[in-house]
Amino acid sequence: MGESLLEVKNLVTEFRTAEGQVPAVRNVSFSLKKGETLCIVGESGCGKSITSLSVMGLLPSNGKVSNGEILFEGEQIHQLSDEKMRQLRGSKIAMIFQDPMTALNPVLTIGYQLREPLMVHQKLSKSEATKRSIQLLEQVGIPYPEKRLNQYPHELSGGMRQRVMIAIALSCNPELLIADEPTTALDVTIQSQILDIMNDLKEINDMGLILITHDMGVVAEVADRVMVMYAGKKVEEGLVDEIFQHPKHPYTIGLLHSVPNVDDPNFELEPIPGSLPSVTEEIVGCRFQSRCKFAKDICRKKEPKMFAVSETQAVHCWMEEGDLYGGSE
């Protein structure tokens, strides 16, 4: 894999509410190389999407990055002007949003929405942009692309709309693509096709890919590395084989036990008890303690530090203090 493309260091993202400033992302750090796929996983509300919107500079008006650094190709980007961020988003960084029906403009044709970034960022003429748009739709597997250019989003199926979103995101050959739950609400066959398209285009363009999902099956299929988030914090990170074969954090283990295993007739689902804490809830110690069957006194008193399991795997959990738990395994 190539050189470092994105580095996020100690990211804190806060929202202004009636109760004051509320942190939704708490000191999260990670990196991404060119040609690499990083999957960010966790329950809904754990901070995955807010992390990606922080990188993209697309936080809502009451949100802000209050601490940390976001470096793209070595350049600090979270303090760039709105105009410079728009230029960066259109050319080098792109994002596929979770719901293509709301992400696409319902009153503009597919052709208009595909041509716009090509004409603005690559300075193509309308005829050149139309030709390139047809190529992009063919690239993502949409039949009769010339016909689709004149259609509106509501005239396409969910899978087709998601392919259009991918085509728009890839129109200017970005170096970084962030996909937020790109297969949500699609049937299994279409999910597989969308993932294959994204993976093929990533390899062709040597693009860095951040895939946000709660589907561990998707993670197993496409990830190089995995970052597990819980209640706004990173709790574990490692290569995909490490996370699936040797998970260390109880939350990671819980996520894996919540996925059906059709190959094991004796496998039983083990749902994680309890629910995610509110972002406004102040918790002393580990934020997962109330749902963790391994929780000890230290978990309720002190936030766990990072323990390096290997050169590529790390976990924020007191279980790695072997003497506290009678061994780390």
C-alpha positions in Angstrom: 0.0 0.0 0.0 1.0 3.6 -0.7 1.9 6.6 1.4 -0.2 8.1 4.1 -3.2 9.9 2.7 -5.2 10.9 5.7 -4.2 11.4 9.4 -6.7 12.2 12.1 -5.2 13.1 15.5 -7.1 13.4 18.8 -10.2 14.6 17.0 -12.9 16.2 19.3 -16.2 17.2 17.7 -18.7 19.1 19.8 -22.3 20.2 19.3 -23.9 23.3 20.8 -27.2 22.3 22.6 -29.5 23.7 25.1 -27.5 21.8 27.7 -24.2 23.4 26.5 -21.3 22.0 24.4 -21.7 18.2 24.0 -18.9 16.1 22.6 -20.0 13.6 20.0 -16.5 12.4 19.0 -13.9 12.1 21.8 -10.2 12.1 21.1 -10.3 9.8 18.0 -7.1 9.1 16.1 -6.6 7.0 12.9 -4.8 7.1 9.6 -5.4 5.9 6.0 -3.0 5.0 3.2 -3.5 5.2 -0.5 -5.2 2.1 -1.8 -6.3 1.0 1.6 -9.8 0.4 2.9 -10.6 1.3 6.5 -14.0 0.2 7.9 -15.4 2.2 10.8 -17.9 0.1 12.7 -20.2 0.4 15.7 -23.9 0.9 16.6 -26.0 3.8 15.3 -25.1 6.9 17.4 -21.5 5.9 18.2 -20.0 8.7 16.3 -19.0 7.1 13.0 -20.9 9.5 10.7 -19.9 12.6 12.7 -16.3 11.6 12.4 -16.6 11.4 8.6 -18.5 14.7 8.4 -15.7 16.3 10.5 -13.2 15.2 7.9 -15.4 16.4 5.1 -16.1 19.8 6.7 -19.8 19.2 6.5 -20.9 19.4 10.1 -24.2 21.1 10.8 -24.2 24.7 11.9 -24.2 23.8 15.6 -21.2 21.4 15.3 -17.5 22.2 15.3 -14.1 20.5 15.5 -13.0 21.8 18.9 -9.7 20.0 19.1 -7.3 17.8 17.2 -5.9 17.7 13.6 -7.1 16.5 10.3 -4.3 16.2 7.8 -4.9 15.3 4.1 -1.7 14.7 2.2 0.1 16.4 5.1 -2.0 19.6 4.9 -4.1 20.7 7.8 -7.6 20.9 6.3 -10.2 21.4 9.1 -9.3 25.1 9.4 -9.5 25.8 5.6 -11.9 28.4 4.4 -15.3 27.2 3.1 -14.2 28.0 -0.5 -11.0 26.0 -0.3 -12.9 23.1 1.4 -15.4 23.1 -1.5 -12.6 22.9 -4.0 -11.0 20.0 -2.1 -14.3 18.1 -1.7 -15.0 18.4 -5.4 -11.6 17.3 -6.6 -9.7 15.2 -4.1 -12.2 14.1 -1.5 -15.6 12.7 -2.1 -18.4 11.2 -0.1 -21.3 8.8 -0.7 -24.1 9.5 1.7 -26.4 7.0 3.4 -29.7 7.8 1.6 -29.3 8.5 -2.1 -33.0 9.7 -2.3 -32.2 12.6 -0.1 -28.6 13.2 -1.3 -29.7 13.5 -4.9 -31.7 16.7 -5.8 -35.2 15.5 -6.7 -35.9 18.4 -9.2 -32.7 18.0 -11.2 -32.0 15.3 -13.8 -29.4 12.7 -13.3 -27.4 14.2 -16.2 -27.4 17.7 -14.6 -26.1 16.4 -11.3 -23.4 14.3 -13.0 -22.3 17.1 -15.3 -22.1 19.8 -12.6 -18.9 18.7 -10.8 -17.2 17.9 -14.1 -17.9 21.4 -15.5 -17.0 23.2 -12.2 -13.9 21.2 -11.1 -12.5 19.8 -14.4 -13.6 22.7 -16.6 -15.2 20.4 -19.2 -17.7 21.8 -21.7 -21.3 20.6 -21.5 -20.8 18.1 -24.4 -17.5 16.8 -22.8 -19.2 16.5 -19.4 -22.1 14.6 -21.0 -19.8 12.1 -22.7 -17.9 11.6 -19.4 -21.2 11.2 -17.5 -22.2 8.4 -19.9 -18.8 6.7 -19.3 -19.3 7.0 -15.5 -22.7 5.5 -15.6 -21.4 2.6 -17.7 -18.5 2.2 -15.2 -20.9 1.7 -12.3 -23.1 -0.8 -14.2 -26.1 1.3 -15.1 -27.8 0.1 -18.4 -28.9 2.5 -21.1 -26.9 5.4 -19.6 -27.9 7.9 -22.3 -31.6 7.4 -21.2 -30.7 7.8 -17.5 -29.2 11.2 -18.0 -32.7 12.6 -18.8 -34.4 10.9 -15.9 -35.0 12.2 -12.3 -34.0 10.4 -9.1 -37.6 9.2 -8.4 -37.6 7.3 -11.7 -34.7 5.0 -10.6 -34.6 2.1 -8.1 -32.7 2.4 -4.8 -29.8 0.4 -6.2 -29.7 2.6 -9.3 -29.7 5.8 -7.3 -26.8 4.5 -5.2 -24.9 3.7 -8.3 -25.5 7.3 -9.5 -24.2 8.6 -6.2 -21.0 6.5 -6.7 -20.6 7.9 -10.2 -21.0 11.5 -9.0 -18.5 10.8 -6.1 -16.0 9.3 -8.5 -16.5 11.8 -11.3 -13.4 13.8 -10.6 -11.1 10.9 -9.7 -10.9 11.6 -5.9 -7.9 10.3 -3.9 -10.1 9.7 -0.8 -13.7 8.3 -0.9 -15.8 8.2 2.3 -18.9 5.9 2.0 -21.4 6.2 4.8 -23.6 3.1 5.0 -23.7 2.8 1.2 -25.6 -0.4 1.2 -28.3 0.4 3.7 -31.8 -0.5 2.6 -30.6 -2.4 -0.5 -31.3 -6.1 -1.0 -28.4 -8.5 -0.6 -27.7 -9.0 -4.3 -27.5 -5.2 -4.9 -25.4 -4.8 -1.8 -22.8 -7.2 -3.2 -22.8 -5.4 -6.6 -22.3 -2.0 -5.0 -19.4 -3.2 -2.8 -17.8 -4.9 -5.8 -18.0 -1.7 -7.9 -16.5 0.4 -5.1 -13.7 -2.1 -4.5 -12.8 -2.4 -8.2 -12.8 1.4 -8.7 -10.7 1.8 -5.5 -8.0 -0.6 -6.9 -8.1 1.0 -10.4 -7.6 4.5 -9.0 -5.4 3.6 -6.1 -7.9 5.4 -3.9 -8.2 5.5 -0.1 -11.6 4.3 1.0 -13.3 4.8 4.4 -16.4 2.7 4.7 -18.8 3.4 7.6 -21.0 0.5 8.5 -22.6 -1.5 11.2 -22.6 -4.7 9.1 -19.8 -7.0 10.1 -20.4 -9.1 7.0 -19.6 -6.1 4.8 -16.5 -5.5 6.9 -15.2 -9.0 6.4 -15.7 -8.7 2.7 -13.9 -5.4 1.9 -11.8 -4.1 4.9 -8.0 -4.0 5.1 -8.2 -2.5 8.6 -11.1 -1.9 11.1 -11.7 0.8 13.7 -14.4 0.0 16.2 -16.1 3.0 17.8 -18.4 3.2 20.9 -20.1 6.2 22.4 -17.8 8.6 20.5 -14.5 6.9 21.2 -12.3 4.5 19.4 -12.2 1.2 21.4 -10.2 -1.0 19.1 -8.3 -1.0 15.8 -6.5 -3.6 13.8 -6.1 -5.6 10.6 -9.4 -7.2 9.5 -8.1 -10.7 10.3 -7.0 -9.6 13.8 -10.4 -8.1 14.6 -12.3 -11.1 13.4 -10.0 -13.9 14.7 -8.6 -12.3 17.9 -10.9 -9.4 19.0 -9.8 -7.9 22.3 -12.4 -5.4 23.4 -15.7 -6.8 24.9 -17.7 -4.5 22.6 -15.9 -5.9 19.5 -16.6 -9.4 20.7 -20.2 -8.5 21.3 -20.6 -7.1 17.8 -19.2 -10.3 16.3 -21.4 -12.5 18.5 -24.4 -10.5 17.3 -23.9 -11.6 13.7 -25.5 -15.0 12.6 -23.0 -17.7 11.6 -24.7 -20.1 9.2 -21.6 -22.3 9.0 -21.7 -23.2 12.7 -24.8 -25.2 13.6 -24.1 -24.7 17.4 -23.7 -20.9 17.0 -26.0 -18.8 19.2 -26.6 -15.1 18.9 -25.6 -13.1 22.0 -27.1 -9.6 21.8 -25.2 -6.9 23.7 -27.3 -6.0 26.8 -28.4 -2.5 27.5 -28.2 0.5 25.2 -25.8 3.2 24.0 -25.4 6.0 26.6 -26.6 9.5 25.7 -23.9 11.9 24.4 -24.8 14.2 27.2 -24.2 11.6 29.9 -21.0 12.0 31.9 -19.4 8.7 32.6 -16.4 8.1 34.8 -14.1 5.4 33.6 -14.9 3.2 30.6 -17.9 4.3 28.6 -18.8 0.6 27.9 -18.7 -0.4 31.6 -22.5 -0.6 32.2 -22.9 -3.2 29.3 -19.7 -5.2 29.9 -19.8 -8.5 31.7 -16.1 -8.2 32.4 -16.3 -4.8 34.1 -14.2 -4.4 37.3 -13.8 -1.6 39.8 -11.0 0.1 37.8 -13.3 0.2 34.7 -15.8 2.3 36.8 -13.1 4.7 38.1 -10.5 5.2 35.3 -10.7 5.5 31.6 -8.7 2.7 29.9 -5.5 3.7 28.2 -4.4 2.2 24.8 -2.7 -1.1 24.9 -0.7 -2.3 21.8 -1.6 -5.9 21.2 0.7 -6.1 18.1 2.3 -3.7 15.7 -1.1 -3.4 13.9 -3.7 -3.9 16.6 -4.5 -1.8 19.7 -7.3 -1.7 22.2 -8.6 0.7 24.8 -9.5 -1.8 27.6 -8.3 -2.7 31.1 -8.6 -6.4 30.1 -5.2 -6.1 28.6 -3.8 -5.5 32.1 -3.4 -9.2 32.6 -3.1 -9.2 36.4 -6.5 -7.5 36.7 -8.3 -10.2 34.8 -6.2 -13.3 35.3 -4.6 -13.0 31.9 -5.4 -11.0 28.7 -7.0 -13.9 26.8 
